[in-house]
């Protein structure tokens, strides 16, 4: 059920860090993974396991044995994987390509044992409305307001926005009031956004990036987990409920445009703009799969005929 190799019991690439420090790294960053990473840490501590591939494999097997829902297993798996890779990146072996490849292969093999979740339509009632977006942007910091604008205005994944390099090759002024912004999507597939010039110039004036469009004060790209966590906390504070993290804005972008113009050409355009591999993904997630109630009402003539037959049977 689980994938383990002969080297699994060795903490790959993190052997020079103490296990105490490794455990601390599991919950150190406060982000969208924090709660699930803490669950992984508790599992390891309760069983005296080390932060190793072996420990992670045991955790995956434990979740399956306990009968957790596929979505829960996926969420907790991603949190644990994120923390192990984060620990690797802060270890002395971070630049060792061979060890990185070994670790990624171990994780990839183990990922195959985690149940996949079925793709479900987005629950529209949970998404932020345009009025919600206005409230969130108005209450957000200047930087978070910029994040909301790019995520909600253009439906990009937060990881894609984090990776935008602000140079002449990737952010080009079209001369028509828009910029062409090249981003790298899933599967290393490139696509181009069409972003209003004022927004690009405003983002630049807020972040003052030397390399990245969204750049931290330390000159590094933002971490997607940090952005998602901050937006999650913002919605709880402003709306009194969580709308999820950064991805909710991408969902809201697609839902807003499809609801306004649900024809097939619009769905194709949105699918391409968002970087979906096929229009079926867009259809499954954003187009209602339920028949409208008014379409299920019997015709007046049929209803009258049935009532008449019932009356005749009683008589």
N, C-alpha and C positions, 0 to 999 in steps of 0.2 A: 504493500500500500504506500509506503513512503520510500523515497529515494535516498540511500545513504551510501557513502563511499568509504573506502578504507581509511581515508584521511579525515573523515567527518568529525572525529572526536577532537581533532586539533583545531583550536580557534583560528581559522584561516586569516592570515594577514593581520591578526590582532593579538598574536601570541605575546608581544612585548608589553601589553597592557594588562594590569591586574584585573581579575574577575570583578572585584569590587568596583573598579572604575568602569568596567564594561557594563555592569548592571546599572550604574548611575547614568550612563549614556543612553540607556533605554528610555528614560523618562525625563532627561534633562531639557530638551527643547519643549517649550509650551506651544503646541500647534494642534492641528486637527487629528493628529495621530496619538496624542498624549494619553487619552483614556485607554485605548486598545494596547498601546505599548506598555502601560502599567499592568495590564492583565497578563501580558507575556512575561513581564518581569516577575510577577507573583507566581506564575506557574513554575518558572525556573527556580526561584528561591524555595518554594515549597518542596521541591523534589531534589534540591541540591545540584541542579544541572548547571553547566557552564553556558556562557553565551557562545554557542557553537552551532554548526549546521546540524549536528546530532541533536542538540537541544531544540532547535527549531523543528526538526523532523518529528521529534516526540510531541511537540506542541500541536502540530498539524494532526498527528494521529489521535491525540487526546480530544481535540475538537470534534473529529469525526466519530470517535467512540461515544462522545457525549450527545451526539445527534444534533449539533448546532445547525441552524439554517445555513444554506449555502451563502447567502448574503453576509451573514455574520462571520463565517469562516473566511470569506474573501476579504472583508474589512480588516479583520484581525491579522490575517496573513500579510496584507500589504503594510500594516503598521510595523509588524515584526521585521519584515524584509527591509523596510525603510530605515529602521534603526540599526540593523546589522550593516547595511551599506554605509550609513552615516558614520558608524564606528570605524569601518574600514578606511573611509576617506580621511579620518583624523589620526590614522595609525602610521607608524614608520614605513609600512609597506605600501602606502597609498599609490606610489608611482611605479610599483612593480607590475608591469603589464601581464606577466605570466600568472601571478597570484590573483590579480583582478579577474582574469579570464577563468581561472579555476573556481573562484567564488561565484561568479555569474553562472557558470555551468551547473554548479551544485544547486543554486537557487532556482534556475530554470527547470531542472529535473524535479525538484521538490514542488514547484508551482503546478506541475501537471497532476499532482495528487490532490490538489485543492479543488473542490467542486465548483463548476462554473455556474454563474447565475444567469437566468433567462433575461433577455432584454424585455423590459416592460415599458409601456407608455408612461410618460411623465405625468404625474398628478398635477394638473393645472391649478387646482385650488390652493396648492402649497406654494406656488411660485409668487414672486413679488409682482404687484401690479405697477402700472406706470406711476400711480400716486405714491405707492410704496417706494419706488425708485427715487422720486423727487424728495421724499422725506429722508431717505437714507443718504443721498448725496448732500442734502442740506445740513445734515448732522455730522457728516464724516469730516475727517481731517482733509486738508488739501490734497495730500497724496492718495488717501483712500478714495476720494472723489474721482481722481484720475483713473484709478483702477476700475471703479464702477463704470465710468464712461467707456473704457475700451472693452470691458467684458460684456456689458449690456448692450452697448452701441454696435458691437461688431461680432459678438458671439464666439470670441476666441477662447481657447482653453487657457487657463491661467499659466500653465507651463509654457505655452507658446508665447504669451506676452512677456514672460520672464526672460525669454531667450532672444528678444528682438535686439539686434545689434544696430545702433544708430550711426550708420555711415552711408556714404553715397550709393553703395551697392544695394543696401537693404531698405533704406527710407528715402524715396525719391520724390521730389516735388514735380507733380504733373503739369503745373502751370495753369490748372483750371480750378483752383481752390481745394484740390485734394492731393494727398500723398499716396503713392503706392508703397505699401509696407510688406516686405517679404518675410514670411514666417516659416518655421519648420514644424510640421505637424507630426501626427503619429506615423510610425513607420518611415520616418525621415522623408516624408512627402512635403515638398514645398508648395505653398500657395500664396496668393497675393491679396492683401486687404486694400480697400479703398477708403482712406480715412481723411476726414475733413482737415484742412491745413491748420485751422485755428486750434484744433485739439492737439495735434502733434506739437505745435509751437508752445501751447500751454503746458503740456507734459514736460517738454524740455526746460521750460522756465521754472518748473516746480522741482524737478529731480536733478537738474544740472549734471546729467550723465556725461562722462567722457567716452565711454564705450557702449554702454547699454542704455536703451531708451528709458527703462525703469531701473534705476541704479541706486543702491544703498549709499549711505554716507561714507561707507568704507570702500566704495568703488567696485562693489560686486553686484551681480544680478540678484534680484530678490528670490527667496525660496518660495515655491508655490504653496507649501504648507503654512508658511507664515501669513501670506496674503489671505488664504482661505480662512485661517483661524481668526484673523482680524475682522474679516467681513462677517463671519459667523457671530462674533461678539457684538458687532455693530447692529446687526438685525435684532438680536435679543434685547439690546438696550433701547433701540428706537421703536421697533415694532412690537416688542413684548413677546416675540416668538422667533424661533430660528427658521430661516428659509434654507438652511444648509450653508455650504461654503461658497467659494467662488464659482463653482460649476452651475449653481442655481441661476446666475446671471446669463450664462450661455443658453440654458434651457429657456429662460424668459425671452431672450432675443428671438429664438426660433418660433416659440409659441406666438409671440406678438405678431410676427410677420405672416405666419401661416393663417392665423385667425383673421387677419385683415384681407388676405388674398389666398384662399386655399386651393387655387387651381394647380394643375400638375406642373405647369411651367414654373410657377413660383416655388413649388416644392423642390424641383430640380435645381433651381438657382440657389436656394438656401442650402441644399445638400452640398453643392459644389463649394459655396462660400465658406461653409463650416468645416469642410475637409472630411465629410463622411465618405466612406469607401463605396457606398451605393445609396440610391434614393430610398431603398427599402428600409434602411436604418432610420432615415428621417421620417418616413411614413409611420413606422412602428412606434416611434417615440413621441411624435408630435401631432399626428392626425388622429382624431377621435375614432375609436374602434366600435363605438356604441351607436345603435340606431336612435335617432331622435324620437322622443316619446310621441310627438305629433304624427310621425310617419307610421306608427303602429296602431293608430286609432281606426276602428272599423268604419267603413263608409256608412253614411246615413241609411241608404237603401238596404244594405246587408243587415244592419242592426235592426231596422224595422221588420225585415222579413223574419229574423230569428225570434223577435218578440211575438210576432203574429203566430208563428208555428207553435210557440210555447203556450199561447193563449188557446189555440185550437186543441192542443193536447190535453189541457186542463178541462176544457169544455167536454 
